[in-house]
Amino acid sequence: MPPDHAMSLNRRMFLALLGAGAAAALNPRWFARPALGAAAPPVDPAFPLGIASGDPLPDGTVIWTSVDPASDSGAGVAVRWEVAADEAFTTVLASGTETATAAGGHTIHAVVSGLPSDGWFHYRFTAGTNVSRTGRLRTAPAPGSSPDRLRFTFSSCQQTTASYYVAHAAMAAEDLDFVVHYGDYVYVSDDGTITIDDYRGVYRRFKANPYLQELHARYPMVVMWDDGEFVNGIDRTMEPVRFAAARQAWFEMMPVVRPADGSDRVHRAFEWGRLVDFTMLDVRSHRDEAIDSNDPTTLLPTTDTALASGAAIFDPDRTCLGAEQKAWFKERITSGDFTWRHIGHGYPFVALRLEDYDTPEVRANPPAGFHENGGKYLSTEQWDGYWAERRELMDHLADHEVSNVVVTSGHTHIYFVSPLRPDYDDLEGSPVVAKEFVCGSLTADPDPRSQYFPDLPKDEAEAAIHGLESAFLAVNPHVDHIDLLNQGYGLVTFTPTEATVDLRIIDTFDEDAVATTSQSYRIAVGELPTFPSTAEPPVTPAEPPVAPAPGATPVSGSPRYTG
């Protein structure tokens, strides 16, 4: 049983509120395509899904487009591609022809190489007499070089709701090197998206949005999949035929190149000179089945580790990454000479609980059946369900003293900021090995102010939501920030001396909205990892909070991290 004095908050209200932020992630639905502002660029019927470029490499990238299936008389459609140094295409640097066929979803992927490093170039496609719009692609700095900057946005979760794609327009207006999209790029129907043609149809519907097309044309996009591209709660046990159809559609519709060995490997890394090693992890297709929630009193899946079914999250054999990917990551994160290490993944490392059973006073005198880090977890469908492997990765960073690690992720529809430790219940003794930033969604869920506080004026409803945010932080003192209200994206800037992360928010119900920064964080080179002092601090048992307090509330305790 949980201790009587375990920190807790009003579960029903908080879960109801989180339900506003996570409903689309948990229960994808079909929506009509939203209205679009008059300023939206037009869609080209010859290239109805737009154009795109992918991961920037030192000598090139992949460029992508799709043609109108009706233009195919049966033998496919020949598509010429060109890359030029100038927008007028007077100096063409690379060109070629690919065939868009029905078997490939009428898409093409042209692998461009031989370009100068660290530059911007223009590309376009021609099919018959039809010439596509012009896009911009980026090459990465040369290996071993010392660039002054890398700047990108990170984002996830674009639904088709009553809200506008103004966050996409805001990202297109930023001064970036590329855009990262962590998935839920589409939301399929759990019961209705089965075949390859079903999956292709969902992509066509989403990619027809002009704001999304404009973003792709302006900046390269580094992509990863989440569960919206497959089925709710995807893992490695998904029905094989449907799993293969979902993967095929993703590779067809995204600016990525399927590995030459025919595998479906999507975890990968690329370098920005010696400034940043940029790693992308696949947290979906190799993972064990999620641990089911076991608390029927809550409105969202909640897992109580005081019960045997919940304690299964601590099983040391459970994996999220799979053996091959984990070994690759552990070797990669300790190799090479880089100022910064970036880890990108679809859902966050940060632990999220409604009740904390592992308070300092309980740990000092543990009851029978006590387990470190026990509690009621909000979503063991995320990394909280793969507790031992997460601890293994955090220990790996600590043991090797990997420096300057910044983590970005998505999926939650809620902004979070959190230092990452091997032991998130030992704030005094466990080192901070990285800092994680989680973005909100790109489009809106129902407004929680009106959804859950309909009888309150807007400002009072907003204050009530901020009170719940404070209550959450009191139960989760390892978390620095939560934002339940806003949509938007994150903006990251790496330089040789510091990393800056801005949480950019925008009113997605306003077609003329602009993005603003709600929070800004700076991390100096050498700040991470932060190891605890060797001196023994005084032990002051923490009292459970009487009322939610603003901001994170640290707790005291004896250092017990041993690496």
Backbone torsions as a table, in degrees:
resi	resn	phi	psi	omega
1	MET	NA	147.5	177.2
2	PRO	-69.0	149.2	179.0
3	PRO	-63.7	148.7	-178.2
4	ASP	-59.7	-32.6	-175.1
5	HIS	-99.2	19.0	174.4
6	ALA	-60.5	139.7	-179.5
7	MET	-68.5	134.7	-178.0
8	SER	-148.5	171.2	173.9
9	LEU	-143.9	177.4	-178.7
10	ASN	-64.9	98.0	-171.8
11	ARG	-63.2	-44.3	-173.6
12	ARG	-62.6	-45.4	-179.8
13	MET	-66.7	-43.4	-176.9
14	PHE	-67.5	-41.4	179.1
15	LEU	-67.1	-37.0	176.8
16	ALA	-60.2	-42.5	179.2
17	LEU	-66.9	-44.5	176.8
18	LEU	-61.5	-30.1	177.6
19	GLY	-59.0	-32.9	176.7
20	ALA	-65.2	-36.4	-177.3
21	GLY	-83.3	-24.7	-171.6
22	ALA	-116.7	1.4	-173.9
23	ALA	-58.1	-41.9	-177.5
24	ALA	-68.0	-33.8	179.3
25	ALA	-69.7	-34.0	-176.1
26	LEU	-87.1	-31.9	-176.8
27	ASN	-135.8	77.6	-179.3
28	PRO	-57.6	139.9	-179.9
29	ARG	-130.4	164.2	173.5
30	TRP	-88.8	139.0	176.7
31	PHE	-132.5	154.6	170.8
32	ALA	-69.1	150.7	178.2
33	ARG	-62.7	134.7	-176.6
34	PRO	-71.0	158.7	171.9
35	ALA	-65.3	151.0	-178.0
36	LEU	-122.5	144.8	-179.1
37	GLY	-66.2	159.0	-177.6
38	ALA	-64.6	-22.8	-177.3
39	ALA	-82.0	-4.8	-178.1
40	ALA	-63.9	135.8	179.2
41	PRO	-67.5	152.1	-176.9
42	PRO	-74.1	156.5	175.4
43	VAL	-92.4	133.8	-179.7
44	ASP	-85.6	117.1	-177.5
45	PRO	-63.9	-24.0	178.2
46	ALA	-75.6	-29.7	177.2
47	PHE	-128.5	70.9	-165.5
48	PRO	-67.8	-15.3	-179.8
49	LEU	-106.2	7.5	176.4
50	GLY	82.4	-160.0	-179.7
51	ILE	-135.0	162.4	-177.5
52	ALA	-159.6	156.8	169.3
53	SER	-128.7	161.4	-171.3
54	GLY	-116.9	-145.9	-173.6
55	ASP	-53.0	125.5	176.4
56	PRO	-74.2	124.3	175.6
57	LEU	-114.7	163.6	-174.5
58	PRO	-60.1	-27.6	-177.8
59	ASP	-120.0	7.7	-179.1
60	GLY	167.4	-156.8	-177.3
61	THR	-171.3	-168.9	170.6
62	VAL	-114.1	138.6	174.0
63	ILE	-116.2	150.1	-167.8
64	TRP	-137.5	147.2	165.7
65	THR	-157.1	174.2	176.9
66	SER	-138.2	141.1	179.4
67	VAL	-103.3	164.4	176.9
68	ASP	-65.1	120.4	-179.8
69	PRO	-56.3	-28.1	-178.6
70	ALA	-68.5	-15.9	179.3
71	SER	-82.1	-4.1	-178.4
72	ASP	-94.1	116.3	179.5
73	SER	-84.9	-1.4	177.1
74	GLY	133.4	-27.2	-179.0
75	ALA	-98.7	5.8	-176.8
76	GLY	93.0	174.1	-177.6
77	VAL	-121.2	121.9	177.7
78	ALA	-74.0	128.4	-178.9
79	VAL	-124.8	118.9	176.2
80	ARG	-90.1	138.3	177.2
81	TRP	-122.3	149.6	179.7
82	GLU	-140.1	143.3	172.9
83	VAL	-124.4	131.0	-174.8
84	ALA	-131.8	160.8	177.6
85	ALA	-78.7	-17.5	-175.6
86	ASP	-135.1	157.4	-176.1
87	GLU	-68.3	-23.6	178.4
88	ALA	-81.7	-6.5	178.4
89	PHE	61.3	36.5	174.0
90	THR	-80.5	-23.9	177.8
91	THR	-121.4	90.4	-179.6
92	VAL	-83.3	125.2	-176.2
93	LEU	-98.2	-25.5	-179.3
94	ALA	-157.1	149.0	179.4
95	SER	-160.4	167.6	179.3
96	GLY	176.4	-178.8	179.7
97	THR	-132.5	134.3	174.6
98	GLU	-124.8	159.1	179.3
99	THR	-112.0	123.9	176.3
100	ALA	-88.8	117.1	-175.1
101	THR	-117.3	162.0	176.5
102	ALA	-62.0	-35.9	-179.3
103	ALA	-63.9	-25.6	178.7
104	GLY	-104.5	19.2	179.0
105	GLY	70.2	20.4	-177.6
106	HIS	56.8	36.3	174.3
107	THR	-113.3	159.4	171.7
108	ILE	-132.3	149.7	174.0
109	HIS	-127.0	112.0	178.6
110	ALA	-103.1	120.2	178.4
111	VAL	-86.1	115.9	-177.0
112	VAL	-101.4	130.7	178.3
113	SER	-139.8	172.1	177.6
114	GLY	81.7	11.0	178.8
115	LEU	-85.3	155.6	172.8
116	PRO	-63.6	147.5	-180.0
117	SER	-75.1	159.3	171.9
118	ASP	55.5	51.9	-179.1
119	GLY	-145.1	164.5	173.9
120	TRP	-105.2	138.7	-178.5
121	PHE	-138.5	166.9	-178.0
122	HIS	-114.1	146.0	179.8
123	TYR	-140.5	156.7	177.6
124	ARG	-157.8	169.3	-178.8
125	PHE	-129.6	150.7	176.2
126	THR	-132.3	128.9	175.5
127	ALA	-128.1	108.5	-174.1
128	GLY	65.3	-123.1	177.7
129	THR	-96.3	1.6	-176.2
130	ASN	-93.2	127.2	177.9
131	VAL	-112.9	129.7	-178.6
132	SER	-71.4	170.3	168.5
133	ARG	-62.0	167.5	178.0
134	THR	-96.7	134.2	176.0
135	GLY	-112.7	170.2	178.1
136	ARG	-115.9	136.1	174.1
137	LEU	-122.2	160.8	-175.6
138	ARG	-126.8	138.6	167.8
139	THR	-103.9	148.5	-179.9
140	ALA	-77.2	159.8	173.7
141	PRO	-61.3	157.7	-178.9
142	ALA	-64.6	147.4	176.3
143	PRO	-55.8	136.6	178.7
144	GLY	82.2	-4.4	-179.8
145	SER	-79.0	172.5	-176.0
146	SER	-124.2	75.5	-179.6
147	PRO	-67.8	155.4	-178.2
148	ASP	-82.2	-20.8	-171.0
149	ARG	-161.2	148.1	160.5
150	LEU	-132.3	127.4	178.5
151	ARG	-132.0	130.8	179.0
152	PHE	-148.4	159.1	169.3
153	THR	-102.5	153.3	172.1
154	PHE	-126.3	144.2	-168.9
155	SER	-158.2	168.5	175.1
156	SER	-167.8	167.4	166.8
157	CYS	67.2	78.3	175.5
158	GLN	-111.5	107.2	177.5
159	GLN	-92.4	172.1	166.7
160	THR	-110.2	97.0	-178.2
161	THR	-123.8	-163.0	177.6
162	ALA	-75.4	-4.3	-178.8
163	SER	-89.7	162.7	-178.7
164	TYR	-92.2	161.0	174.8
165	TYR	-88.0	45.5	-178.6
166	VAL	-73.5	-24.6	174.9
167	ALA	-63.7	-34.3	176.8
168	HIS	-66.1	-43.1	178.1
169	ALA	-63.5	-37.0	179.0
170	ALA	-66.4	-40.9	177.0
171	MET	-64.1	-38.7	179.2
172	ALA	-62.8	-25.8	-178.9
173	ALA	-88.1	-7.0	178.7
174	GLU	-76.6	162.9	175.3
175	ASP	-94.8	95.8	-169.3
176	LEU	-124.3	166.7	166.8
177	ASP	-98.5	-34.2	174.9
178	PHE	-166.7	173.7	178.4
179	VAL	-116.9	138.1	173.8
180	VAL	-106.8	132.1	176.6
181	HIS	-123.4	117.4	-174.7
182	TYR	-90.2	16.6	172.6
183	GLY	103.2	-173.5	-159.9
184	ASP	52.7	38.6	173.1
185	TYR	-65.8	-34.9	170.4
186	VAL	-127.7	164.0	171.5
187	TYR	-124.6	109.0	179.9
188	VAL	-83.5	169.7	175.1
189	SER	-92.2	126.8	-179.8
190	ASP	-57.3	-36.4	-175.7
191	ASP	-100.9	-16.5	-171.3
192	GLY	-113.9	-9.5	179.8
193	THR	-108.1	100.6	-170.9
194	ILE	-122.6	-51.1	-172.7
195	THR	-91.0	169.9	177.8
196	ILE	-60.8	-37.8	178.9
197	ASP	-68.3	-33.8	175.1
198	ASP	-61.3	-48.1	-178.5
199	TYR	-64.6	-42.8	177.7
200	ARG	-59.1	-40.3	-179.7
201	GLY	-61.6	-38.1	178.4
202	VAL	-65.2	-45.0	177.9
203	TYR	-60.2	-42.9	-179.1
204	ARG	-61.6	-37.3	-179.4
205	ARG	-67.6	-44.0	-178.9
206	PHE	-71.3	-43.3	-173.9
207	LYS	-74.5	-7.5	175.9
208	ALA	-74.5	-6.7	-178.8
209	ASN	-70.2	122.5	-176.8
210	PRO	-62.8	-34.4	179.7
211	TYR	-65.7	-39.1	176.6
212	LEU	-66.3	-41.3	178.0
213	GLN	-62.6	-39.4	179.3
214	GLU	-63.5	-41.9	178.7
215	LEU	-62.0	-45.3	178.4
216	HIS	-60.3	-40.9	-177.1
217	ALA	-68.8	-31.4	-175.0
218	ARG	-83.2	-36.8	-174.7
219	TYR	-133.5	147.1	168.0
220	PRO	-58.7	151.2	176.5
221	MET	-125.0	125.2	175.5
222	VAL	-95.9	117.1	-167.9
223	VAL	-117.6	153.1	171.4
224	MET	-142.2	152.3	178.5
225	TRP	-91.6	157.8	172.7
226	ASP	-128.2	-155.3	-177.4
227	ASP	-86.0	-19.7	178.2
228	GLY	-60.3	-24.2	179.5
229	GLU	-83.0	-6.5	-174.5
230	PHE	-123.8	-80.6	178.4
231	VAL	-167.1	155.5	-176.0
232	ASN	-55.9	124.4	176.2
233	GLY	75.5	30.3	-176.7
234	ILE	-50.9	140.9	169.4
235	ASP	-147.4	-175.6	-173.4
236	ARG	-67.8	-10.8	-177.5
237	THR	-93.1	8.3	179.9
238	MET	-57.2	146.6	-179.7
239	GLU	-51.4	124.9	-166.3
240	PRO	-58.5	-42.3	-176.6
241	VAL	-67.0	-44.8	178.1
242	ARG	-66.4	-39.6	177.5
243	PHE	-57.5	-45.6	-179.0
244	ALA	-65.9	-38.5	178.8
245	ALA	-64.2	-42.2	180.0
246	ALA	-64.9	-42.7	178.6
247	ARG	-64.7	-43.8	-179.0
248	GLN	-60.2	-44.8	-179.4
249	ALA	-62.5	-38.8	179.6
250	TRP	-64.1	-47.2	179.6
251	PHE	-64.2	-35.2	177.3
252	GLU	-65.9	-42.5	-167.5
253	MET	-94.4	-8.1	-178.1
254	MET	-107.7	153.2	177.6
255	PRO	-79.8	66.3	177.4
256	VAL	-135.7	157.4	178.0
257	VAL	-107.9	126.4	177.5
258	ARG	-65.7	137.3	-178.1
259	PRO	-53.7	145.0	-176.2
260	ALA	-62.9	-25.2	-178.9
261	ASP	-79.8	2.7	178.2
262	GLY	82.8	1.3	180.0
263	SER	-76.4	172.2	177.8
264	ASP	-107.6	27.1	-179.8
265	ARG	-64.5	125.9	176.7
266	VAL	-121.4	-12.5	173.4
267	HIS	-69.8	139.1	-170.9
268	ARG	-165.3	174.5	177.5
269	ALA	-150.2	151.1	170.0
270	PHE	-142.3	164.4	-172.1
271	GLU	-114.7	146.5	172.3
272	TRP	-111.1	76.2	-171.1
273	GLY	57.7	-136.8	174.9
274	ARG	-98.5	6.6	-177.5
275	LEU	-76.6	-48.5	-173.5
276	VAL	-139.6	132.9	164.7
277	ASP	-97.8	118.1	-168.6
278	PHE	-108.5	106.1	-174.3
279	THR	-107.4	137.6	176.6
280	MET	-123.1	124.3	-177.5
281	LEU	-107.0	144.7	175.2
282	ASP	-98.0	108.6	-177.7
283	VAL	-102.0	15.0	-175.2
284	ARG	-116.2	-52.7	-163.4
285	SER	-82.4	-11.3	-179.5
286	HIS	-110.4	-2.1	-168.5
287	ARG	-82.3	153.8	171.8
288	ASP	-67.8	162.7	178.2
289	GLU	-58.2	144.3	179.0
290	ALA	-66.9	150.0	173.2
291	ILE	-76.8	127.4	-179.1
292	ASP	-67.8	149.4	172.2
293	SER	-65.7	152.9	-177.0
294	ASN	-133.9	11.8	178.9
295	ASP	-114.3	103.0	-175.7
296	PRO	-77.7	-2.2	-176.9
297	THR	-85.7	-5.1	-175.6
298	THR	-109.6	161.7	-174.8
299	LEU	-89.0	-19.4	174.8
300	LEU	-117.7	161.0	178.8
301	PRO	-55.6	122.9	-179.9
302	THR	-132.3	134.1	-174.7
303	THR	-118.8	119.9	-177.6
304	ASP	-97.6	115.3	-177.4
305	THR	-77.8	-5.1	173.7
306	ALA	-72.0	-16.2	176.4
307	LEU	-98.3	148.6	-177.2
308	ALA	-58.5	-37.8	-179.3
309	SER	-64.8	-31.7	177.6
310	GLY	-81.0	-34.4	179.5
311	ALA	-64.1	-12.1	177.3
312	ALA	-62.0	-19.1	178.1
313	ILE	-63.9	-20.4	-178.6
314	PHE	-87.7	0.2	-179.0
315	ASP	-56.6	120.4	-176.5
316	PRO	-68.3	-13.5	-178.4
317	ASP	-91.8	-6.3	-179.1
318	ARG	-72.6	140.6	-179.4
319	THR	-130.9	142.7	171.6
320	CYS	-100.4	-40.2	-174.1
321	LEU	-88.8	-24.3	-170.4
322	GLY	82.8	154.7	-171.6
323	ALA	-62.6	-44.4	-175.9
324	GLU	-65.6	-47.1	-178.4
325	GLN	-66.1	-39.7	-179.7
326	LYS	-63.3	-44.3	178.6
327	ALA	-62.6	-41.6	177.3
328	TRP	-60.0	-47.2	-178.1
329	PHE	-63.6	-45.2	-177.3
330	LYS	-64.0	-34.3	176.9
331	GLU	-73.8	-41.2	-176.6
332	ARG	-65.1	-42.1	-172.9
333	ILE	-70.1	-14.5	179.4
334	THR	-110.6	6.9	-175.8
335	SER	-106.6	156.3	174.1
336	GLY	79.3	177.6	-177.3
337	ASP	-125.7	99.5	-177.3
338	PHE	-130.6	148.1	175.9
339	THR	-69.2	-43.9	-177.6
340	TRP	-124.5	149.9	171.1
341	ARG	-118.1	127.0	176.3
342	HIS	-111.5	133.1	173.3
343	ILE	-117.4	120.5	176.1
344	GLY	-115.3	135.7	179.0
345	HIS	-155.1	161.3	-169.5
346	GLY	-68.4	-39.5	176.3
347	TYR	-129.0	158.0	-164.0
348	PRO	-79.6	154.8	170.3
349	PHE	-71.0	-30.4	-169.5
350	VAL	-55.8	135.0	177.7
351	ALA	-81.5	134.3	-175.7
352	LEU	-128.3	116.0	-175.2
353	ARG	-127.6	152.8	169.7
354	LEU	-93.0	-29.5	175.4
355	GLU	-138.3	142.4	-178.2
356	ASP	-113.8	113.3	178.0
357	TYR	-87.9	-11.1	-174.0
358	ASP	-107.3	65.4	176.2
359	THR	-84.5	162.5	-177.7
360	PRO	-57.3	-40.5	-178.2
361	GLU	-70.5	-32.6	176.8
362	VAL	-70.5	-41.3	179.2
363	ARG	-64.1	-34.1	179.1
364	ALA	-68.0	-27.1	-179.3
365	ASN	-140.8	70.1	-170.7
366	PRO	-67.8	136.8	176.3
367	PRO	-78.8	172.3	176.4
368	ALA	-60.0	137.5	179.0
369	GLY	81.6	5.7	-179.2
370	PHE	-65.6	139.9	172.6
371	HIS	-131.8	130.6	176.5
372	GLU	-53.5	140.5	177.2
373	ASN	69.0	18.2	178.0
374	GLY	-69.7	159.3	177.9
375	GLY	162.8	-169.5	172.7
376	LYS	-102.1	111.5	-174.9
377	TYR	-93.5	140.9	-176.3
378	LEU	-72.0	-39.8	-175.6
379	SER	-149.3	93.1	175.0
380	THR	-79.9	8.0	170.0
381	GLU	-75.3	-16.4	178.4
382	GLN	-100.9	-157.9	-175.7
383	TRP	-61.6	-20.8	176.6
384	ASP	-61.7	-20.4	177.4
385	GLY	-86.3	-1.5	-178.6
386	TYR	-130.1	55.0	-168.0
387	TRP	-59.0	-48.3	-174.3
388	ALA	-66.9	-40.0	180.0
389	GLU	-68.9	-38.6	175.1
390	ARG	-60.0	-44.9	178.0
391	ARG	-60.9	-40.0	179.1
392	GLU	-60.2	-43.1	-179.6
393	LEU	-68.2	-40.7	178.6
394	MET	-67.1	-39.5	175.3
395	ASP	-62.0	-38.0	179.8
396	HIS	-62.2	-44.0	177.4
397	LEU	-62.8	-40.9	-179.4
398	ALA	-69.7	-45.7	-177.0
399	ASP	-61.8	-35.2	-179.0
400	HIS	-95.6	1.9	179.1
401	GLU	48.3	47.6	178.7
402	VAL	-66.8	126.5	-172.0
403	SER	-97.6	151.9	168.4
404	ASN	58.3	55.7	-179.0
405	VAL	-100.8	123.3	175.8
406	VAL	-119.1	134.1	-176.4
407	VAL	-117.5	135.3	172.4
408	THR	-127.4	149.0	-179.1
409	SER	-160.2	179.3	-177.3
410	GLY	-142.6	-143.1	172.2
411	HIS	83.7	-35.4	-169.1
412	THR	-76.2	-19.5	-169.9
413	HIS	67.9	8.5	-176.4
414	ILE	-132.8	136.1	175.1
415	TYR	-74.5	133.3	171.1
416	PHE	-135.3	148.6	169.5
417	VAL	-132.9	130.2	-176.9
418	SER	-153.7	133.2	164.3
419	PRO	-64.6	147.2	179.6
420	LEU	-110.2	130.8	-180.0
421	ARG	-130.2	155.1	169.4
422	PRO	-59.1	-39.6	-179.5
423	ASP	-122.7	99.3	-175.4
424	TYR	-76.1	-3.5	172.6
425	ASP	-101.0	7.6	177.0
426	ASP	-123.8	77.6	-175.0
427	LEU	-69.1	-22.5	-179.3
428	GLU	-89.6	-32.7	-169.8
429	GLY	-106.8	-17.9	-175.7
430	SER	-99.3	132.9	-174.4
431	PRO	-70.6	149.9	170.2
432	VAL	-85.7	113.7	-174.4
433	VAL	-99.8	-15.9	-179.1
434	ALA	-164.1	169.1	172.8
435	LYS	-125.6	132.1	-175.8
436	GLU	-112.0	140.6	178.6
437	PHE	-127.3	126.7	-177.0
438	VAL	-117.1	130.4	-176.3
439	CYS	-88.1	159.2	168.9
440	GLY	-76.5	-169.6	-179.1
441	SER	-89.8	157.9	-180.0
442	LEU	-78.6	-21.8	177.6
443	THR	-129.8	171.7	-167.9
444	ALA	-93.5	144.5	162.9
445	ASP	-93.0	177.3	174.8
446	PRO	-54.7	141.2	-179.6
447	ASP	-64.6	116.5	-176.1
448	PRO	-64.4	-24.6	179.0
449	ARG	-62.6	-48.3	-179.3
450	SER	-83.8	-26.5	-177.1
451	GLN	-71.4	-39.6	-172.6
452	TYR	-116.4	-9.6	175.5
453	PHE	-134.1	58.3	-172.6
454	PRO	-67.3	-20.7	-176.6
455	ASP	-93.9	-0.5	-178.7
456	LEU	-102.0	146.9	169.4
457	PRO	-58.1	156.0	-173.7
458	LYS	-55.8	-43.5	-177.0
459	ASP	-67.7	-34.4	178.3
460	GLU	-72.5	-38.8	177.1
461	ALA	-62.8	-39.9	178.6
462	GLU	-65.3	-39.4	177.3
463	ALA	-63.5	-37.8	178.5
464	ALA	-64.0	-38.8	178.5
465	ILE	-67.1	-40.3	177.3
466	HIS	-63.8	-32.9	174.9
467	GLY	-63.5	-37.7	176.8
468	LEU	-68.9	-36.0	175.4
469	GLU	-60.7	-43.0	178.7
470	SER	-64.6	-38.5	178.0
471	ALA	-63.9	-40.0	177.5
472	PHE	-62.3	-43.4	-178.8
473	LEU	-66.0	-31.3	178.3
474	ALA	-66.8	-34.1	178.2
475	VAL	-81.5	-23.2	-177.2
476	ASN	-123.5	69.7	-175.5
477	PRO	-67.1	-9.5	175.2
478	HIS	-80.0	-6.3	179.5
479	VAL	-101.5	133.4	-178.8
480	ASP	-87.9	-32.3	-170.0
481	HIS	-153.7	141.9	171.6
482	ILE	-140.4	141.6	176.9
483	ASP	-133.8	108.7	-177.8
484	LEU	-89.4	-8.5	-169.3
485	LEU	-96.6	-38.9	-159.6
486	ASN	-103.3	154.4	171.0
487	GLN	-105.9	168.3	177.8
488	GLY	145.2	-140.9	-171.9
489	TYR	-158.7	174.0	175.0
490	GLY	-108.3	149.7	178.8
491	LEU	-123.8	120.8	-175.4
492	VAL	-117.1	132.9	174.5
493	THR	-127.0	118.9	174.4
494	PHE	-101.7	132.8	170.9
495	THR	-129.6	173.1	179.3
496	PRO	-64.1	-13.7	-177.2
497	THR	-115.3	-22.6	-177.3
498	GLU	-159.2	161.4	170.4
499	ALA	-115.0	135.9	176.8
500	THR	-119.0	131.9	176.8
501	VAL	-124.4	119.6	177.7
502	ASP	-109.5	130.2	173.3
503	LEU	-88.9	112.0	-174.3
504	ARG	-99.9	123.6	-177.4
505	ILE	-117.3	155.6	-176.5
506	ILE	-156.1	147.1	177.6
507	ASP	-83.1	103.0	-174.2
508	THR	-79.3	-0.3	172.8
509	PHE	-94.6	-0.5	-179.6
510	ASP	-113.1	111.7	-175.9
511	GLU	-68.9	-12.1	177.6
512	ASP	-106.0	12.3	-174.0
513	ALA	-67.8	151.5	172.6
514	VAL	-120.0	155.3	-178.9
515	ALA	-82.3	143.2	174.0
516	THR	-128.6	161.8	-179.8
517	THR	-94.2	120.6	178.5
518	SER	-88.1	-35.1	-179.8
519	GLN	-143.9	145.1	176.8
520	SER	-134.5	135.4	-176.7
521	TYR	-126.9	141.0	176.4
522	ARG	-123.9	134.7	177.6
523	ILE	-124.4	118.4	-179.7
524	ALA	-80.4	148.4	172.9
525	VAL	-56.2	132.4	-179.0
526	GLY	92.3	-7.2	-179.0
527	GLU	-74.6	-27.3	-179.4
528	LEU	-121.2	138.4	0.7
529	PRO	-78.1	158.9	176.6
530	THR	-112.6	110.0	-178.9
531	PHE	-92.8	147.5	-179.8
532	PRO	-66.7	155.2	176.1
533	SER	-65.1	148.0	177.5
534	THR	-75.3	-15.9	178.2
535	ALA	-73.0	144.6	-179.9
536	GLU	-82.4	113.2	179.1
537	PRO	-75.7	159.6	176.8
538	PRO	-64.9	147.0	-180.0
539	VAL	-95.6	117.0	177.9
540	THR	-125.0	104.3	-178.8
541	PRO	-55.5	135.6	179.8
542	ALA	-83.6	136.7	175.3
543	GLU	-86.0	143.5	175.0
544	PRO	-60.8	142.5	-178.2
545	PRO	-64.5	135.4	176.9
546	VAL	-76.7	-39.7	178.3
547	ALA	-142.9	153.7	178.5
548	PRO	-56.3	135.8	178.6
549	ALA	-111.1	149.2	179.3
550	PRO	-68.1	138.6	176.5
551	GLY	79.7	177.6	179.6
552	ALA	-74.5	145.1	179.2
553	THR	-116.0	104.4	-178.7
554	PRO	-70.0	151.2	176.4
555	VAL	-115.3	152.9	179.7
556	SER	-92.3	160.1	177.6
557	GLY	176.1	168.8	-179.3
558	SER	-81.1	136.1	174.7
559	PRO	-60.9	133.5	179.0
560	ARG	-141.9	10.5	177.8
561	TYR	-71.7	131.1	-178.4
562	THR	-120.3	3.9	179.4
563	GLY	82.7	NA	NA
